[in-house]
Each structure stands twice: as structure tokens, then as C-alpha cells.
Amino acid sequence: MTDHLRDLAALRRRLAEFAAARDWQPYHTPKNLAAALSVEAAELLEIFQWLTPEQSARVMTDPDTAHRVRDEVADVLAYLLQLCEVLGVDPLAALEAKIERNESRFPVGEAGGPER
């Protein structure tokens, strides 16, 4: 097992232990976790809402904004990992399978961006 996989497993365990210590498992239903994930993703989006593309590319240069971005990214990841735990989804395996499907769906040279 690679360090990243070990780290991900450790984070999933730590999140589960955190919730268990607070008796939050009854509230961590798939529906509630998916809703919380959506809310946190919206809070991340809110940081970028009125920025130009150029401003958004520089968002991490402001320490206060960078802190907010990191916090919201952490919240999104935490809820995603908790949702995966509850549903029995391996997030890395799911991502790898999705990338493979997308490679087939969008072959190089046939799936152009806006400039093609």
C-alpha cells in the first residue's frame, strides 16, 4: 500500500472515530452527507463567485482567502470521504474507473476544447 493510500485510509478512520466519539453516526446518512457535501462545495464556490478568471487564478496569494479555500476544500473532502465510508465506495478506485471511462469516451485528438 502506498503512503497516499495509507494516508487516505488513516483519514477515513480518523473521521469515523471523530464522528463516533460524538455519537454522530445516526446523522451521517447518505442523504445527509450528500447534502452537507453540496453545501460545503457551494461555500467553496462562493469564494470564487464574483472573481474574474484572472483573480481566481491568484486566489491563493491572499493569506486570508487562501485559508478560507483550504478550509472549504477540507470540508468538501471530509464529507466526501464520510459519504464513501457509509456507502462502501473506494474513492480512489471510483476515480480510476471514471478516468478510464473518460479516456475511452474522449480520445486524444477527438475531444477538443474551446479552441478546436
ChimeraX commands (.cxc) that place a marker at each C-alpha (Angstrom):
marker #1 position 0.00,0.00,0.00 radius 0.5
marker #1 position 1.42,3.40,-0.96 radius 0.5
marker #1 position 1.81,6.23,1.52 radius 0.5
marker #1 position -1.07,8.12,-0.11 radius 0.5
marker #1 position -3.39,5.13,0.22 radius 0.5
marker #1 position -2.32,4.63,3.82 radius 0.5
marker #1 position -2.88,8.33,4.47 radius 0.5
marker #1 position -6.34,8.21,2.92 radius 0.5
marker #1 position -7.28,5.15,4.96 radius 0.5
marker #1 position -5.97,6.85,8.11 radius 0.5
marker #1 position -8.01,9.98,7.38 radius 0.5
marker #1 position -11.14,7.90,6.81 radius 0.5
marker #1 position -10.58,6.13,10.13 radius 0.5
marker #1 position -9.92,9.42,11.90 radius 0.5
marker #1 position -13.14,10.93,10.52 radius 0.5
marker #1 position -15.10,7.83,11.58 radius 0.5
marker #1 position -13.58,7.95,15.07 radius 0.5
marker #1 position -14.31,11.67,15.35 radius 0.5
marker #1 position -17.98,11.12,14.46 radius 0.5
marker #1 position -18.27,8.04,16.69 radius 0.5
marker #1 position -16.85,9.88,19.71 radius 0.5
marker #1 position -19.62,12.45,19.30 radius 0.5
marker #1 position -22.39,9.92,18.53 radius 0.5
marker #1 position -22.97,11.49,15.12 radius 0.5
marker #1 position -23.40,8.23,13.20 radius 0.5
marker #1 position -27.22,8.41,13.27 radius 0.5
marker #1 position -26.99,11.71,11.39 radius 0.5
marker #1 position -24.41,10.50,8.89 radius 0.5
marker #1 position -26.89,9.00,6.48 radius 0.5
marker #1 position -26.06,9.03,2.77 radius 0.5
marker #1 position -28.69,11.73,2.22 radius 0.5
marker #1 position -27.37,13.98,4.99 radius 0.5
marker #1 position -23.75,13.53,3.96 radius 0.5
marker #1 position -24.53,14.23,0.29 radius 0.5
marker #1 position -26.44,17.37,1.33 radius 0.5
marker #1 position -23.56,18.51,3.56 radius 0.5
marker #1 position -21.10,17.85,0.72 radius 0.5
marker #1 position -23.20,20.01,-1.59 radius 0.5
marker #1 position -23.35,22.84,0.97 radius 0.5
marker #1 position -19.59,22.78,1.50 radius 0.5
marker #1 position -18.96,22.74,-2.25 radius 0.5
marker #1 position -21.22,25.78,-2.54 radius 0.5
marker #1 position -19.24,27.51,0.21 radius 0.5
marker #1 position -16.07,26.85,-1.80 radius 0.5
marker #1 position -17.74,28.23,-4.91 radius 0.5
marker #1 position -18.83,31.33,-3.00 radius 0.5
marker #1 position -15.19,32.36,-2.60 radius 0.5
marker #1 position -14.82,32.48,-6.39 radius 0.5
marker #1 position -18.32,33.72,-7.24 radius 0.5
marker #1 position -17.57,37.27,-8.37 radius 0.5
marker #1 position -13.91,36.92,-9.29 radius 0.5
marker #1 position -12.62,37.27,-12.82 radius 0.5
marker #1 position -10.75,34.26,-14.22 radius 0.5
marker #1 position -7.50,36.13,-13.58 radius 0.5
marker #1 position -8.42,36.92,-9.98 radius 0.5
marker #1 position -9.48,33.34,-9.36 radius 0.5
marker #1 position -6.08,32.11,-10.58 radius 0.5
marker #1 position -4.42,34.28,-7.91 radius 0.5
marker #1 position -6.78,33.41,-5.05 radius 0.5
marker #1 position -4.09,31.63,-3.03 radius 0.5
marker #1 position -1.85,34.71,-2.94 radius 0.5
marker #1 position -4.04,36.38,-0.29 radius 0.5
marker #1 position -3.43,34.63,3.06 radius 0.5
marker #1 position -6.99,35.14,4.37 radius 0.5
marker #1 position -8.61,33.89,1.18 radius 0.5
marker #1 position -6.14,31.02,0.90 radius 0.5
marker #1 position -7.07,29.97,4.44 radius 0.5
marker #1 position -10.77,30.02,3.52 radius 0.5
marker #1 position -10.11,27.96,0.38 radius 0.5
marker #1 position -8.12,25.34,2.31 radius 0.5
marker #1 position -10.86,25.11,4.97 radius 0.5
marker #1 position -13.60,24.62,2.39 radius 0.5
marker #1 position -11.55,22.09,0.43 radius 0.5
marker #1 position -11.03,20.20,3.69 radius 0.5
marker #1 position -14.77,20.29,4.44 radius 0.5
marker #1 position -15.62,19.01,0.95 radius 0.5
marker #1 position -13.08,16.21,1.21 radius 0.5
marker #1 position -14.19,15.27,4.73 radius 0.5
marker #1 position -17.83,14.92,3.72 radius 0.5
marker #1 position -16.91,13.06,0.53 radius 0.5
marker #1 position -14.77,10.59,2.48 radius 0.5
marker #1 position -17.50,10.11,5.06 radius 0.5
marker #1 position -20.07,9.51,2.33 radius 0.5
marker #1 position -17.76,6.96,0.72 radius 0.5
marker #1 position -17.32,5.24,4.09 radius 0.5
marker #1 position -21.07,4.97,4.68 radius 0.5
marker #1 position -21.74,3.70,1.15 radius 0.5
marker #1 position -18.74,1.38,0.95 radius 0.5
marker #1 position -17.24,3.22,-2.02 radius 0.5
marker #1 position -13.48,3.20,-2.55 radius 0.5
marker #1 position -12.99,6.79,-3.77 radius 0.5
marker #1 position -9.65,6.15,-5.45 radius 0.5
marker #1 position -10.94,3.06,-7.27 radius 0.5
marker #1 position -14.04,5.01,-8.34 radius 0.5
marker #1 position -11.87,7.84,-9.66 radius 0.5
marker #1 position -9.57,5.48,-11.51 radius 0.5
marker #1 position -12.53,3.73,-13.16 radius 0.5
marker #1 position -14.04,7.09,-14.13 radius 0.5
marker #1 position -10.77,8.29,-15.68 radius 0.5
marker #1 position -10.56,5.06,-17.70 radius 0.5
marker #1 position -14.15,5.51,-18.94 radius 0.5
marker #1 position -13.42,9.12,-19.86 radius 0.5
marker #1 position -10.28,8.10,-21.76 radius 0.5
marker #1 position -12.48,5.85,-23.89 radius 0.5
marker #1 position -15.24,8.43,-24.25 radius 0.5
marker #1 position -12.92,11.32,-25.10 radius 0.5
marker #1 position -9.96,10.00,-27.13 radius 0.5
marker #1 position -6.99,12.31,-27.60 radius 0.5
marker #1 position -7.37,14.30,-30.80 radius 0.5
marker #1 position -11.14,13.80,-30.97 radius 0.5
marker #1 position -12.23,15.64,-27.84 radius 0.5
marker #1 position -11.15,19.19,-28.45 radius 0.5
marker #1 position -11.51,22.09,-26.10 radius 0.5
marker #1 position -12.91,25.51,-26.91 radius 0.5
marker #1 position -10.09,26.27,-29.38 radius 0.5
marker #1 position -10.87,23.36,-31.67 radius 0.5
marker link #1:1,2 radius 0.2
marker link #1:2,3 radius 0.2
marker link #1:3,4 radius 0.2
marker link #1:4,5 radius 0.2
marker link #1:5,6 radius 0.2
marker link #1:6,7 radius 0.2
marker link #1:7,8 radius 0.2
marker link #1:8,9 radius 0.2
marker link #1:9,10 radius 0.2
marker link #1:10,11 radius 0.2
marker link #1:11,12 radius 0.2
marker link #1:12,13 radius 0.2
marker link #1:13,14 radius 0.2
marker link #1:14,15 radius 0.2
marker link #1:15,16 radius 0.2
marker link #1:16,17 radius 0.2
marker link #1:17,18 radius 0.2
marker link #1:18,19 radius 0.2
marker link #1:19,20 radius 0.2
marker link #1:20,21 radius 0.2
marker link #1:21,22 radius 0.2
marker link #1:22,23 radius 0.2
marker link #1:23,24 radius 0.2
marker link #1:24,25 radius 0.2
marker link #1:25,26 radius 0.2
marker link #1:26,27 radius 0.2
marker link #1:27,28 radius 0.2
marker link #1:28,29 radius 0.2
marker link #1:29,30 radius 0.2
marker link #1:30,31 radius 0.2
marker link #1:31,32 radius 0.2
marker link #1:32,33 radius 0.2
marker link #1:33,34 radius 0.2
marker link #1:34,35 radius 0.2
marker link #1:35,36 radius 0.2
marker link #1:36,37 radius 0.2
marker link #1:37,38 radius 0.2
marker link #1:38,39 radius 0.2
marker link #1:39,40 radius 0.2
marker link #1:40,41 radius 0.2
marker link #1:41,42 radius 0.2
marker link #1:42,43 radius 0.2
marker link #1:43,44 radius 0.2
marker link #1:44,45 radius 0.2
marker link #1:45,46 radius 0.2
marker link #1:46,47 radius 0.2
marker link #1:47,48 radius 0.2
marker link #1:48,49 radius 0.2
marker link #1:49,50 radius 0.2
marker link #1:50,51 radius 0.2
marker link #1:51,52 radius 0.2
marker link #1:52,53 radius 0.2
marker link #1:53,54 radius 0.2
marker link #1:54,55 radius 0.2
marker link #1:55,56 radius 0.2
marker link #1:56,57 radius 0.2
marker link #1:57,58 radius 0.2
marker link #1:58,59 radius 0.2
marker link #1:59,60 radius 0.2
marker link #1:60,61 radius 0.2
marker link #1:61,62 radius 0.2
marker link #1:62,63 radius 0.2
marker link #1:63,64 radius 0.2
marker link #1:64,65 radius 0.2
marker link #1:65,66 radius 0.2
marker link #1:66,67 radius 0.2
marker link #1:67,68 radius 0.2
marker link #1:68,69 radius 0.2
marker link #1:69,70 radius 0.2
marker link #1:70,71 radius 0.2
marker link #1:71,72 radius 0.2
marker link #1:72,73 radius 0.2
marker link #1:73,74 radius 0.2
marker link #1:74,75 radius 0.2
marker link #1:75,76 radius 0.2
marker link #1:76,77 radius 0.2
marker link #1:77,78 radius 0.2
marker link #1:78,79 radius 0.2
marker link #1:79,80 radius 0.2
marker link #1:80,81 radius 0.2
marker link #1:81,82 radius 0.2
marker link #1:82,83 radius 0.2
marker link #1:83,84 radius 0.2
marker link #1:84,85 radius 0.2
marker link #1:85,86 radius 0.2
marker link #1:86,87 radius 0.2
marker link #1:87,88 radius 0.2
marker link #1:88,89 radius 0.2
marker link #1:89,90 radius 0.2
marker link #1:90,91 radius 0.2
marker link #1:91,92 radius 0.2
marker link #1:92,93 radius 0.2
marker link #1:93,94 radius 0.2
marker link #1:94,95 radius 0.2
marker link #1:95,96 radius 0.2
marker link #1:96,97 radius 0.2
marker link #1:97,98 radius 0.2
marker link #1:98,99 radius 0.2
marker link #1:99,100 radius 0.2
marker link #1:100,101 radius 0.2
marker link #1:101,102 radius 0.2
marker link #1:102,103 radius 0.2
marker link #1:103,104 radius 0.2
marker link #1:104,105 radius 0.2
marker link #1:105,106 radius 0.2
marker link #1:106,107 radius 0.2
marker link #1:107,108 radius 0.2
marker link #1:108,109 radius 0.2
marker link #1:109,110 radius 0.2
marker link #1:110,111 radius 0.2
marker link #1:111,112 radius 0.2
marker link #1:112,113 radius 0.2
marker link #1:113,114 radius 0.2
marker link #1:114,115 radius 0.2
marker link #1:115,116 radius 0.2
view
